[in-house]
Amino acid sequence: MIIASWNVNSIAVRLPHVLDWLAAVNPDVLCLQETKSVDEKFPREAFEKAGYHAEFFGEKTYNGVAIISKEAPSRVQKGFIGDGAADSKRLLEAQFGPVTVVDVYIPNGSEVGSEKYSYKMSWLEKLREHLSGAHSPDKMLVVCGDYNIAPDDRDVYDPAEWGEQILCSPGERSALENVRAWGLTDTFRIHEQAAGHFSWWDYRQAAFRRNMGLRIDHIWATAPLAELCTRSWIDKAPRKLEKPSDHAPVAAEFRV
């Protein structure tokens, strides 16, 4: 079972890239973030024509998540449990047999100390509460998405420069560690320990060509699923295309 994640930075703009990638990689589940599409305009038909089912939870211009899958899920949850307002379209989860897939688009936070930073920290706390209240680390579950946090210095092209900045600050890393401690394992680090592997590169300063990136897109799994992870990788090929997303897709394969 291949589970993948990709911040597409507008599904309307990146749809051809996504469809081509589905055809090439053939994942069972693809979690999308930053779709920037209201549900009425999400390109469901294009995915159905490609042989995929689509669940989506979006809004105009900002945010938005979607789960594209070969099989229709048996259960879908939009937003945190008990969040009637579904405070921004940033979480979508779906059940596929014994596997729960949680698709998250964690807030960026803007800059350390800002109101948006405080919102990011509270959102991470709500994510931990959601996992604790609705799920068990003893069950098969993955949290996929754009975490907007590089977990450690190996995930940053210049740790000295980024050390106190947004996406890398100690506060963010501590809050993310609290989520991980619920019972999640970074599948990429099961197979690769070296530094210098990134999933996001700024559009500016020829950052991709110079490999000035961060690894902020992740697939974290509970122990019962992590034990079945046979590989986990970052596919940089779509980042080389014309008009790419600034993120590359990440993927993990499980012997399920």
Backbone bond lengths (Angstrom), bond angles and torsions (degrees), N, CA, C in turn:
res aa  C-N    CA-C-N  psi(-1)  N-CA   C-N-CA  omega(-1)  CA-C   N-CA-C  phi
1 M - - - 1.464 - - 1.515 108.67 -
2 I 1.327 116.67 119.19 1.459 121.60 177.74 1.527 108.68 -99.53
3 I 1.325 115.81 123.78 1.460 122.62 176.52 1.519 107.15 -116.93
4 A 1.317 116.89 130.27 1.462 121.48 -175.00 1.519 111.05 -130.53
5 S 1.323 114.89 165.20 1.460 121.39 -179.86 1.516 108.92 -145.37
6 W 1.350 115.77 143.91 1.464 120.05 -176.95 1.527 109.59 -157.06
7 N 1.321 116.07 121.55 1.459 121.03 168.42 1.526 106.26 -82.69
8 V 1.331 115.37 110.30 1.470 119.49 -172.47 1.524 113.34 -92.01
9 N 1.344 117.08 -9.91 1.470 119.87 177.98 1.528 110.89 52.13
10 S 1.329 115.79 54.73 1.474 127.03 178.36 1.527 110.93 101.55
11 I 1.314 115.92 106.80 1.454 120.49 178.44 1.523 110.77 -68.36
12 A 1.324 118.02 -29.72 1.467 120.19 179.01 1.522 110.85 -63.16
13 V 1.319 116.41 -39.64 1.471 121.05 -178.93 1.525 111.21 -78.36
14 R 1.336 116.59 -38.78 1.462 120.91 -170.33 1.522 114.43 -99.34
15 L 1.322 118.91 5.56 1.460 120.73 -175.80 1.533 113.31 -53.35
16 P 1.334 120.61 -47.19 1.474 118.81 179.34 1.524 112.43 -59.05
17 H 1.341 117.10 -38.63 1.465 119.91 178.21 1.521 110.99 -62.74
18 V 1.332 115.80 -42.40 1.465 119.93 -177.69 1.525 110.66 -66.68
19 L 1.316 117.48 -44.07 1.461 120.41 179.84 1.527 111.41 -63.55
20 D 1.317 116.87 -41.00 1.469 120.40 177.58 1.531 110.54 -63.66
21 W 1.321 116.31 -39.49 1.458 119.71 -178.78 1.528 110.87 -68.57
22 L 1.317 117.22 -39.28 1.464 120.77 175.89 1.525 110.71 -59.32
23 A 1.312 116.50 -43.25 1.460 120.48 -179.02 1.525 111.48 -66.49
24 A 1.326 116.78 -35.27 1.464 120.82 -176.80 1.523 112.83 -79.06
25 V 1.347 117.04 -40.16 1.461 121.30 -171.91 1.527 112.11 -98.03
26 N 1.324 116.06 -29.47 1.471 121.95 177.37 1.528 112.71 59.66
27 P 1.336 119.24 49.68 1.463 120.13 178.63 1.523 111.05 -71.47
28 D 1.320 115.14 155.69 1.457 119.64 174.93 1.522 110.94 -78.76
29 V 1.335 115.86 -35.86 1.465 122.11 -179.89 1.515 108.70 -139.45
30 L 1.326 116.23 133.28 1.462 122.05 174.75 1.523 108.47 -126.63
31 C 1.328 115.65 117.98 1.465 121.58 175.59 1.518 109.24 -92.21
32 L 1.322 116.31 129.35 1.461 121.63 178.98 1.521 110.04 -112.05
33 Q 1.333 115.59 147.75 1.459 121.13 174.52 1.528 109.60 -131.33
34 E 1.325 113.92 160.65 1.462 123.17 -179.53 1.531 110.39 54.00
35 T 1.333 114.53 49.99 1.456 120.02 179.61 1.527 112.04 -71.55
36 K 1.331 116.94 -27.51 1.473 122.41 176.62 1.527 111.69 54.70
37 S 1.309 115.82 43.55 1.460 120.21 -176.77 1.519 110.70 -140.58
38 V 1.327 116.17 130.88 1.462 118.80 171.05 1.523 107.38 -67.21
39 D 1.316 116.09 154.27 1.463 119.95 -174.66 1.527 112.55 -59.99
40 E 1.312 116.66 -34.36 1.469 120.59 -178.02 1.534 111.92 -64.36
41 K 1.319 117.25 -23.39 1.465 120.51 -177.19 1.529 112.88 -108.86
42 F 1.339 117.18 4.49 1.459 118.33 179.24 1.533 109.05 -67.29
43 P 1.343 118.40 135.48 1.480 121.40 -173.25 1.530 113.64 -77.15
44 R 1.304 115.96 60.42 1.470 121.65 -178.92 1.532 111.11 -55.63
45 E 1.332 116.38 -44.55 1.461 120.35 -174.14 1.518 111.68 -62.05
46 A 1.328 117.24 -36.61 1.471 120.21 -179.64 1.527 110.61 -63.73
47 F 1.333 116.84 -38.66 1.458 119.73 178.64 1.530 111.25 -72.81
48 E 1.322 116.30 -37.61 1.465 119.00 178.47 1.527 110.66 -64.32
49 K 1.326 116.58 -37.88 1.463 120.54 177.49 1.522 110.72 -63.42
50 A 1.335 115.82 -30.58 1.470 120.65 179.45 1.531 111.77 -84.38
51 G 1.332 117.13 0.66 1.455 120.63 177.30 1.512 114.61 92.60
52 Y 1.323 117.04 19.09 1.455 121.25 -177.17 1.529 111.46 -120.96
53 H 1.319 114.27 150.70 1.462 122.69 172.04 1.530 107.60 -92.38
54 A 1.324 117.69 149.78 1.464 121.05 -179.33 1.520 111.25 -131.03
55 E 1.326 115.65 128.12 1.459 122.78 168.34 1.528 106.52 -115.72
56 F 1.337 116.95 138.95 1.465 118.45 -174.09 1.514 110.55 -147.94
57 F 1.322 113.62 155.68 1.464 121.25 -175.18 1.527 105.21 -150.87
58 G 1.356 116.01 95.44 1.449 118.29 -169.02 1.505 114.85 -134.99
59 E 1.317 113.72 176.12 1.452 122.29 177.54 1.521 108.84 -150.06
60 K 1.306 116.34 163.66 1.456 121.54 -175.99 1.525 111.14 -69.49
61 T 1.319 116.16 131.37 1.466 124.42 169.27 1.523 114.81 76.49
62 Y 1.331 118.41 -34.68 1.457 120.78 -173.02 1.526 111.62 -124.15
63 N 1.339 114.99 160.10 1.463 122.47 167.00 1.526 112.62 53.01
64 G 1.321 116.27 -144.12 1.459 121.58 178.98 1.514 112.86 93.29
65 V 1.342 115.81 131.28 1.459 122.63 177.95 1.524 109.04 -132.18
66 A 1.326 115.50 154.96 1.464 120.47 178.91 1.522 108.71 -151.01
67 I 1.322 115.82 150.43 1.461 121.95 175.31 1.525 107.82 -123.04
68 I 1.324 115.20 116.50 1.455 123.12 -179.79 1.527 107.02 -102.99
69 S 1.330 118.29 128.74 1.456 119.87 -173.03 1.521 112.01 -146.71
70 K 1.330 114.92 151.85 1.459 119.60 177.51 1.524 111.66 -66.80
71 E 1.336 115.37 -37.89 1.454 120.70 179.46 1.529 109.79 -111.56
72 A 1.303 117.35 147.74 1.460 120.53 175.80 1.525 109.04 -69.45
73 P 1.312 118.42 137.77 1.466 120.59 179.41 1.517 111.53 -70.43
74 S 1.326 115.11 154.94 1.462 119.84 177.71 1.516 111.49 -84.70
75 R 1.332 117.29 -17.91 1.470 121.83 -179.62 1.517 108.77 -151.21
76 V 1.331 116.17 141.69 1.467 121.81 178.81 1.520 108.93 -132.62
77 Q 1.320 116.43 135.84 1.459 123.03 175.94 1.526 108.86 -125.77
78 K 1.331 116.65 126.12 1.460 121.53 178.66 1.522 109.37 -108.48
79 G 1.323 116.68 117.17 1.455 121.08 -178.33 1.512 111.23 80.96
80 F 1.328 115.65 173.66 1.451 120.94 179.27 1.529 110.94 -65.10
81 I 1.317 116.08 147.78 1.461 120.58 174.87 1.524 109.18 -57.11
82 G 1.321 116.18 129.28 1.457 120.58 178.68 1.512 115.23 83.75
83 D 1.315 117.11 -0.55 1.468 120.59 -179.82 1.522 108.57 -93.81
84 G 1.312 115.95 87.33 1.453 120.18 -176.82 1.507 113.93 -61.11
85 A 1.324 116.74 -31.90 1.458 120.58 -179.91 1.516 111.83 -81.47
86 A 1.352 116.71 -12.04 1.474 121.71 -177.02 1.522 109.19 47.84
87 D 1.306 114.72 59.92 1.462 124.48 -173.03 1.521 112.56 -48.92
88 S 1.293 116.35 97.70 1.467 126.92 -174.71 1.518 109.82 60.64
89 K 1.300 115.01 146.29 1.463 121.24 -171.94 1.529 109.35 -87.03
90 R 1.345 114.18 83.58 1.459 120.27 -172.45 1.522 114.54 -128.19
91 L 1.307 118.88 -4.68 1.462 120.46 -179.76 1.518 110.05 -140.62
92 L 1.341 114.29 131.82 1.462 121.45 177.27 1.525 106.62 -144.52
93 E 1.310 116.94 131.71 1.458 117.90 178.35 1.517 110.51 -131.06
94 A 1.325 114.93 152.58 1.451 121.11 -176.90 1.519 109.58 -145.78
95 Q 1.326 114.99 149.05 1.458 121.90 -178.12 1.517 109.94 -106.51
96 F 1.338 116.10 128.02 1.462 122.27 176.66 1.525 108.23 -125.78
97 G 1.319 116.58 99.29 1.456 119.35 -175.31 1.520 109.53 58.80
98 P 1.344 118.28 -127.13 1.460 120.42 -179.26 1.528 113.72 -83.18
99 V 1.332 116.96 -2.76 1.468 120.82 -173.16 1.523 111.55 -104.53
100 T 1.327 115.98 125.86 1.465 122.14 173.08 1.515 108.95 -98.98
101 V 1.323 116.48 128.63 1.464 122.53 178.28 1.524 108.47 -110.69
102 V 1.325 116.15 120.59 1.459 122.03 178.49 1.527 107.60 -110.28
103 D 1.320 116.20 116.33 1.462 123.33 -178.71 1.525 108.29 -99.75
104 V 1.340 117.26 120.32 1.462 120.73 -176.90 1.527 111.75 -125.96
105 Y 1.309 114.53 143.08 1.457 121.91 169.40 1.524 106.00 -121.83
106 I 1.327 115.18 90.54 1.460 121.14 -176.02 1.528 109.01 -69.77
107 P 1.337 118.85 137.92 1.467 120.75 -178.41 1.534 112.96 -55.28
108 N 1.314 115.33 148.99 1.461 120.70 179.78 1.517 111.93 -69.65
109 G 1.328 117.07 -44.70 1.455 121.16 178.72 1.510 115.70 95.86
110 S 1.327 117.29 -9.74 1.470 123.54 174.88 1.525 113.53 63.93
111 E 1.309 118.49 -75.26 1.458 122.10 176.40 1.520 109.73 -153.71
112 V 1.312 114.98 151.02 1.455 120.58 -176.73 1.527 110.09 -59.17
113 G 1.320 115.94 131.49 1.458 121.44 178.60 1.512 115.05 91.61
114 S 1.324 117.83 -7.85 1.466 121.11 -178.78 1.523 111.00 -81.62
115 E 1.336 115.93 170.83 1.466 120.10 175.70 1.528 110.87 -62.41
116 K 1.327 116.09 -36.89 1.457 119.70 179.19 1.531 110.89 -67.70
117 Y 1.309 116.78 -30.85 1.464 120.69 175.77 1.533 110.02 -66.48
118 S 1.317 115.79 -43.03 1.466 119.93 177.52 1.524 110.74 -62.26
119 Y 1.327 116.14 -39.16 1.465 120.76 177.28 1.520 110.56 -62.91
120 K 1.330 116.54 -41.77 1.463 120.72 177.84 1.520 110.97 -59.64
121 M 1.333 116.26 -45.07 1.454 120.57 -179.07 1.529 111.17 -63.92
122 S 1.330 116.26 -41.14 1.474 118.92 179.79 1.528 110.27 -69.74
123 W 1.329 117.50 -33.43 1.462 120.86 178.60 1.526 110.44 -65.36
124 L 1.310 116.44 -41.28 1.463 120.45 177.44 1.531 111.08 -63.56
125 E 1.315 116.41 -36.90 1.463 120.20 176.91 1.529 110.34 -65.67
126 K 1.344 116.21 -39.92 1.463 120.00 178.03 1.525 111.03 -66.34
127 L 1.326 116.45 -34.78 1.458 119.44 177.61 1.525 110.17 -63.62
128 R 1.330 116.37 -44.69 1.466 119.78 178.04 1.532 110.25 -61.20
129 E 1.325 117.03 -43.10 1.463 120.93 179.08 1.524 110.98 -63.87
130 H 1.324 116.25 -38.97 1.467 121.05 178.87 1.523 110.41 -62.36
131 L 1.327 116.63 -47.14 1.455 120.03 179.74 1.528 111.03 -61.98
132 S 1.328 115.85 -43.01 1.467 119.87 -178.98 1.524 112.24 -66.49
133 G 1.335 115.93 -36.46 1.459 119.82 -175.94 1.510 114.64 -83.94
134 A 1.329 116.86 -28.55 1.463 119.59 -172.05 1.522 114.26 -110.86
135 H 1.333 117.27 -14.25 1.461 119.94 -172.26 1.524 111.50 -138.26
136 S 1.317 114.86 172.78 1.460 121.76 177.26 1.525 109.27 -129.59
137 P 1.334 118.17 136.27 1.467 119.99 177.23 1.521 112.61 -68.67
138 D 1.316 117.60 -6.78 1.458 122.05 176.95 1.526 112.25 -84.96
139 K 1.334 116.38 -7.41 1.461 121.63 178.80 1.528 110.12 -102.20
140 M 1.328 116.78 163.03 1.465 121.58 179.20 1.526 110.05 -76.67
141 L 1.321 116.38 115.42 1.466 121.43 -177.18 1.520 109.45 -150.35
142 V 1.323 116.25 141.73 1.469 121.57 172.47 1.519 109.11 -125.21
143 V 1.314 115.50 142.90 1.456 122.46 171.10 1.522 106.44 -111.41
144 C 1.336 115.35 110.05 1.469 121.86 -176.00 1.516 109.59 -111.51
145 G 1.313 116.11 146.44 1.449 116.60 170.53 1.503 115.68 151.21
146 D 1.331 112.78 -172.43 1.456 122.40 173.88 1.519 106.46 -87.25
147 Y 1.327 116.19 103.13 1.451 121.00 -178.85 1.529 111.76 -80.20
148 N 1.325 117.01 -17.12 1.463 121.41 -175.92 1.536 112.22 54.86
149 I 1.330 115.65 31.93 1.462 121.73 175.28 1.527 108.34 -146.82
150 A 1.316 116.66 132.36 1.459 122.89 170.73 1.526 106.77 -90.74
151 P 1.331 119.20 112.59 1.462 121.06 -170.44 1.524 115.69 -59.64
152 D 1.336 117.73 -37.12 1.468 118.39 178.15 1.524 109.99 -149.28
153 D 1.317 116.18 178.79 1.460 120.71 -171.89 1.521 113.43 -64.10
154 R 1.311 118.11 -23.37 1.467 119.87 176.27 1.523 111.53 -63.21
155 D 1.325 115.92 -21.37 1.464 121.87 -175.03 1.523 113.19 -94.24
156 V 1.336 116.59 13.97 1.465 122.08 -174.68 1.525 108.87 -133.78
157 Y 1.336 116.84 131.60 1.466 118.36 -175.89 1.520 112.69 -68.52
158 D 1.340 117.35 -27.79 1.462 120.93 178.43 1.526 108.35 -140.41
159 P 1.330 117.69 84.75 1.471 120.86 -176.17 1.520 113.70 -58.81
160 A 1.323 117.74 -34.51 1.467 120.49 -179.43 1.518 110.64 -64.56
161 E 1.329 116.80 -41.86 1.464 120.90 -179.46 1.518 111.75 -71.60
162 W 1.338 117.04 -37.54 1.457 121.48 -173.07 1.527 114.18 -92.08
163 G 1.321 117.62 -8.05 1.451 122.12 -168.69 1.513 117.92 -45.50
164 E 1.333 118.32 -42.61 1.464 121.17 -177.66 1.522 112.38 -106.96
165 Q 1.323 116.94 5.16 1.460 120.47 -175.23 1.524 111.55 -87.39
166 I 1.340 113.07 166.44 1.449 120.11 175.86 1.523 109.68 -58.07
167 L 1.305 117.05 146.18 1.456 128.39 -176.32 1.524 112.84 85.30
168 C 1.343 117.18 -17.09 1.464 120.89 -176.87 1.524 113.30 -133.28
169 S 1.313 118.94 -2.55 1.460 121.54 -171.96 1.526 111.65 -63.99
170 P 1.319 116.74 151.45 1.472 119.97 179.91 1.529 113.51 -55.87
171 G 1.334 117.05 -37.30 1.457 119.59 179.62 1.511 112.88 -62.50
172 E 1.327 116.74 -43.97 1.462 121.28 178.91 1.531 110.84 -64.48
173 R 1.316 115.16 -45.16 1.462 119.16 -179.37 1.525 111.25 -62.56
174 S 1.316 116.39 -38.32 1.459 120.26 178.53 1.526 110.79 -65.54
175 A 1.335 116.29 -42.43 1.467 120.43 179.36 1.522 111.20 -65.09
176 L 1.332 116.24 -38.35 1.466 119.85 178.27 1.526 110.78 -69.74
177 E 1.321 116.68 -37.11 1.460 120.16 176.78 1.522 110.82 -61.46
178 N 1.317 116.98 -34.23 1.462 120.65 176.61 1.524 111.11 -63.82
179 V 1.327 116.45 -36.32 1.472 120.29 175.42 1.524 109.72 -68.15
180 R 1.326 116.89 -45.35 1.467 120.72 -179.24 1.531 111.22 -60.17
181 A 1.339 115.44 -38.90 1.455 120.37 -176.13 1.524 112.91 -65.41
182 W 1.333 117.76 -15.24 1.468 120.01 173.85 1.524 110.27 -59.28
183 G 1.349 115.63 -29.46 1.462 119.02 178.96 1.513 113.85 140.43
184 L 1.334 117.08 41.48 1.458 121.37 -177.25 1.527 111.75 -119.38
185 T 1.321 115.84 149.58 1.461 123.03 178.13 1.519 109.33 -123.86
186 D 1.316 117.05 134.57 1.460 123.39 176.52 1.530 107.82 -72.65
187 T 1.322 117.52 107.99 1.465 120.07 -174.37 1.524 112.37 -64.21
188 F 1.325 117.78 -31.04 1.466 119.71 179.56 1.522 110.27 -62.30
189 R 1.326 116.61 -40.40 1.466 120.66 -177.46 1.523 113.30 -76.65
190 I 1.310 117.79 -9.20 1.466 119.63 171.43 1.526 109.54 -65.10
191 H 1.338 115.66 -34.35 1.460 121.12 -171.46 1.523 114.44 -111.71
192 E 1.321 118.31 -16.01 1.466 121.30 -175.83 1.523 109.96 -142.32
193 Q 1.330 116.38 119.88 1.461 121.40 -179.02 1.526 113.27 -102.99
194 A 1.311 117.42 -14.82 1.466 120.53 -173.52 1.519 112.47 -72.30
195 A 1.316 115.00 155.27 1.467 121.83 173.87 1.532 109.84 -79.97
196 G 1.327 115.04 169.80 1.459 119.93 172.50 1.508 116.30 92.23
197 H 1.331 117.62 9.95 1.462 121.47 177.03 1.528 108.45 -105.02
198 F 1.340 116.48 120.34 1.458 120.59 -172.46 1.531 111.49 -126.82
199 S 1.330 115.37 159.07 1.468 120.70 178.95 1.520 112.80 -122.21
200 W 1.328 116.66 -8.88 1.474 121.30 -179.71 1.522 109.64 -137.20
201 W 1.340 114.49 135.86 1.457 121.85 177.00 1.526 107.72 -137.09
202 D 1.297 116.54 130.21 1.464 121.31 178.47 1.530 109.34 -57.59
203 Y 1.332 115.38 148.97 1.461 119.57 175.60 1.537 111.84 -68.10
204 R 1.313 116.62 -21.92 1.461 121.56 -174.05 1.529 111.72 -89.28
205 Q 1.326 115.66 164.94 1.464 124.68 171.80 1.532 113.29 59.39
206 A 1.336 116.81 26.61 1.466 120.32 -178.75 1.523 110.52 49.97
207 A 1.339 115.53 39.89 1.468 121.31 -172.28 1.525 112.25 -61.06
208 F 1.322 117.61 -38.21 1.460 118.39 -178.72 1.523 110.72 -68.91
209 R 1.307 116.99 -45.97 1.471 120.38 -179.70 1.520 110.84 -60.39
210 R 1.324 116.28 -34.23 1.473 121.55 -178.78 1.534 112.84 -91.61
211 N 1.322 115.86 2.20 1.466 123.31 -178.03 1.530 112.25 53.90
212 M 1.315 115.45 42.41 1.463 121.74 175.96 1.530 107.65 -93.61
213 G 1.318 115.67 77.93 1.459 119.46 -172.54 1.511 114.08 -126.95
214 L 1.337 113.53 -177.80 1.457 123.01 175.32 1.530 107.82 -135.08
215 R 1.322 116.76 150.04 1.466 120.21 172.93 1.520 107.40 -100.50
216 I 1.318 114.80 96.92 1.466 120.62 -176.39 1.528 112.47 -119.69
217 D 1.326 116.96 -1.03 1.467 121.77 178.08 1.524 107.97 -106.37
218 H 1.328 116.44 129.69 1.457 119.15 -167.71 1.519 113.01 -140.45
219 I 1.340 114.23 157.50 1.461 122.87 169.60 1.522 105.96 -129.14
220 W 1.316 116.38 104.40 1.461 122.86 -179.55 1.522 108.30 -107.09
221 A 1.320 116.07 137.91 1.460 120.88 -174.15 1.525 111.34 -128.68
222 T 1.321 115.61 150.55 1.458 120.51 171.99 1.532 109.00 -69.86
223 A 1.324 116.31 162.29 1.466 121.25 -174.61 1.528 113.95 -54.54
224 P 1.346 119.77 -45.03 1.466 118.76 -178.37 1.528 113.34 -59.93
225 L 1.333 116.92 -28.10 1.464 120.61 178.92 1.522 110.86 -92.29
226 A 1.326 117.61 -39.30 1.466 121.17 179.00 1.522 111.14 -57.51
227 E 1.327 116.38 -35.83 1.466 120.86 179.19 1.527 112.18 -64.27
228 L 1.322 116.56 -19.61 1.457 121.66 -178.84 1.525 112.86 -101.67
229 C 1.338 116.97 6.81 1.466 121.21 -177.71 1.533 110.26 -79.83
230 T 1.318 116.57 116.13 1.462 121.43 -177.20 1.524 113.21 -94.90
231 R 1.312 117.64 -21.03 1.464 120.94 174.85 1.520 109.43 -165.38
232 S 1.331 115.40 157.61 1.464 121.71 178.18 1.514 107.07 -151.53
233 W 1.336 117.12 133.51 1.459 118.82 -171.25 1.520 112.29 -151.05
234 I 1.331 114.34 165.64 1.458 123.86 174.41 1.520 107.35 -113.02
235 D 1.310 117.46 126.01 1.468 121.79 -178.85 1.525 109.12 -100.08
236 K 1.322 116.09 100.02 1.463 121.11 -176.19 1.527 113.37 -79.18
237 A 1.321 117.72 -11.08 1.464 120.40 -174.51 1.530 113.68 -56.29
238 P 1.361 119.42 -44.95 1.462 118.00 -179.43 1.532 113.73 -64.62
239 R 1.332 117.05 -23.01 1.476 119.65 179.30 1.523 111.18 -70.98
240 K 1.325 117.21 -15.74 1.458 121.85 -179.53 1.521 112.62 -89.01
241 L 1.329 117.40 -7.23 1.452 121.38 -176.46 1.529 111.82 -74.54
242 E 1.325 115.39 167.46 1.456 120.29 174.34 1.522 109.28 -70.51
243 K 1.317 117.46 135.95 1.462 124.10 -178.14 1.530 111.83 52.26
244 P 1.329 117.18 57.08 1.462 119.15 -178.34 1.517 112.03 -82.60
245 S 1.319 115.45 165.36 1.464 119.77 162.30 1.518 107.27 -66.44
246 D 1.327 116.68 157.09 1.459 118.94 175.55 1.527 112.09 -79.30
247 H 1.347 116.71 -3.80 1.461 122.66 176.17 1.523 110.21 -109.25
248 A 1.318 115.93 151.18 1.461 122.24 170.83 1.524 108.99 -101.02
249 P 1.323 117.94 151.13 1.461 119.17 174.51 1.527 111.40 -69.43
250 V 1.325 115.49 146.45 1.466 121.91 173.87 1.517 107.23 -119.50
251 A 1.332 116.46 151.73 1.460 119.23 -175.33 1.518 110.91 -148.94
252 A 1.316 115.19 157.23 1.462 122.01 176.04 1.521 108.06 -143.74
253 E 1.326 115.75 144.51 1.465 121.20 178.96 1.523 108.95 -114.09
254 F 1.316 114.94 136.79 1.468 121.10 -177.36 1.527 109.58 -125.49
255 R 1.295 116.36 141.94 1.462 122.49 178.90 1.520 108.57 -86.03
256 V 1.326 115.42 72.09 1.470 121.58 -176.77 1.530 108.89 -109.80
